[in-house]
Amino acid sequence: MALQILNSCINCDMCEPECPNQAIFMGKKVYEINPDKCTECIGHYDEPQCVACCPIDCVKPDPAQPETEETILQKLEQLG
């Protein structure tokens, strides 16, 4: 499932440059993740880099964007 950045984000600017798909952008108040571009870093890294670098653990799975590994791989292929 795509990831989301919670409203508890402190806008530390750590996650945006780490995203290999450029899915992270500055929203109205906090950073946001474009679910159409988020592949949880599958095909790039062993773990989502936004999760790995977040100092306050505010990047979580987005229940509104359920996906299987197969759909994530299809998305990665389309982004490729």
C-alpha positions as CSV (number, residue, x, y, z in Angstrom):
1,M,0.0,0.0,0.0
2,A,1.2,3.5,-0.7
3,L,2.6,5.5,2.2
4,Q,1.4,8.7,3.7
5,I,3.0,11.4,5.9
6,L,1.0,12.2,9.0
7,N,0.1,15.7,10.1
8,S,2.7,15.3,12.9
9,C,5.4,15.9,10.3
10,I,7.8,18.6,11.3
11,N,8.9,19.5,7.8
12,C,12.5,18.6,8.4
13,D,13.2,18.1,4.7
14,M,14.8,14.7,5.2
15,C,12.4,12.6,3.1
16,E,11.8,14.5,-0.1
17,P,15.4,14.2,-1.5
18,E,15.5,10.5,-0.5
19,C,12.5,9.4,-2.6
20,P,13.7,7.6,-5.8
21,N,10.4,8.2,-7.5
22,Q,10.0,11.9,-6.6
23,A,6.7,11.1,-5.0
24,I,7.2,13.4,-2.0
25,F,6.3,17.1,-2.3
26,M,5.5,20.0,0.1
27,G,1.8,20.1,0.7
28,K,-0.2,23.0,2.2
29,K,1.1,22.3,5.8
30,V,3.3,19.2,5.7
31,Y,5.0,17.0,3.1
32,E,2.8,14.7,1.2
33,I,3.3,11.5,-0.9
34,N,1.8,11.1,-4.3
35,P,0.3,7.6,-4.1
36,D,0.5,7.3,-7.9
37,K,4.3,7.5,-7.7
38,C,4.9,5.7,-4.3
39,T,6.3,2.2,-4.7
40,E,7.6,1.9,-1.1
41,C,11.1,2.0,-2.7
42,I,10.5,-1.5,-4.1
43,G,13.0,-2.0,-6.9
44,H,15.3,0.6,-5.5
45,Y,16.0,-0.2,-1.8
46,D,15.2,-2.8,0.8
47,E,13.0,-0.5,2.8
48,P,11.2,2.8,2.1
49,Q,13.7,5.6,2.4
50,C,11.2,8.1,3.8
51,V,10.4,5.7,6.7
52,A,14.1,5.0,7.3
53,C,15.1,8.7,7.5
54,C,12.1,10.2,9.3
55,P,13.2,11.3,12.7
56,I,9.7,11.3,14.2
57,D,8.3,8.1,12.6
58,C,5.4,9.9,10.9
59,V,5.4,8.0,7.6
60,K,2.8,5.2,7.7
61,P,0.9,2.9,5.3
62,D,-2.1,4.7,3.8
63,P,-5.2,2.6,4.4
64,A,-6.9,4.6,1.6
65,Q,-4.4,3.2,-0.9
66,P,-4.4,-0.6,-0.6
67,E,-2.0,-2.3,-3.0
68,T,-0.4,-5.7,-3.5
69,E,3.2,-6.2,-4.3
70,E,2.1,-7.0,-7.9
71,T,0.3,-3.7,-8.3
72,I,3.3,-1.9,-6.9
73,L,5.6,-3.7,-9.4
74,Q,3.2,-2.7,-12.2
75,K,3.4,0.9,-11.0
76,L,7.2,0.8,-10.9
77,E,7.3,-0.5,-14.5
78,Q,5.0,2.3,-15.6
79,L,7.2,4.9,-13.9
80,G,10.4,3.3,-15.3
